[in-house]
């Protein structure tokens, strides 16, 4: 618990001024976070199966293209054409399955795993930049929902949690924590919104 609190305080000291300032500093900060998120995503995949190094390289390039697409936008329109992105992702990650005829090196399952993960991460970080460019209050609202829900789920689960929730996936999650996090997340974010 102490380690989480210290990490959160350090993260807030770094992130809050960047979020308030906005502009290119915020965009670059989010870009760095997106690259770290992609690295974590690829590392998770690598624990089960090592992918060819050029696939990792392509993943970073595609993620960069998706995230930087909204660096300068200030209107509510998300500028990526999803049809082009989806077709591009399919081509980029499915073509190597033709090169590698060995499922142990790279398979269609690996390609779809990367397509889904990169699309989700890239669009999420890109939308975060777009929302900050539109209005800081919207971004704060979304972060309040996430942070309060997670914090109160943890606290409620630690204090009164007894009934396990999906023990195979996360052994410390409880039903009580889920309910507590949801209730407090909704209440506090609603108060902020009002």
Buried (B, 14 or more C-beta within 10 A) or exposed (E): EEEEEEEEEEEEEEBEEBBEEBEEEBBBBBBEBBBEBBBEBBEEBEEEBEBBEEBBEBBBEBBBBBBBBBBEBEEEEBEBEEEEBEEBBEEBBBEBBEEBEEEEBBBEEBBBBBBEBBBEBBBBBBBBBBBBBBEBEEBBBBBBBEBBBEBBBBBBBEEEBEEBBEEEEEEEBBBBBBBBBBBBBEEBBEEEEE
